[in-house]
């Protein structure tokens, strides 16, 4: 298993203001689905932050996202560990396979891989 990137998810009802603020820090919009917007550094594209109103298909909005190279392998390890799966493994219409797990601090982690 390899981690490709880690992205904090900021819950916000002020997406435009967030885009402007993070733009002051050098971030540019690279994805916008209406309910989630991802901003990235042009010089280091894996340096990202996502601004989220809510999650379109999950019962909760995750606190952070971790992109891995093999989401099915990570899911198997997490299930075996007994950690709480908050949102079951599924393919999303926007091209990712993902699941949510709760960490020991109560944070919800979106574990995903691109298809």
Secondary structure, 3 states (H helix, E strand, C coil): CCEEEEEEEEECCCHHHHHHHHHHCCEEEEEECCCEEEEEECCCCCCEEEEECCCCCCCCCCCEEEEECCHHHHHHHHHHHCCCEEEEEEECCCCEEEEEEECCCCCEEEEEEEC
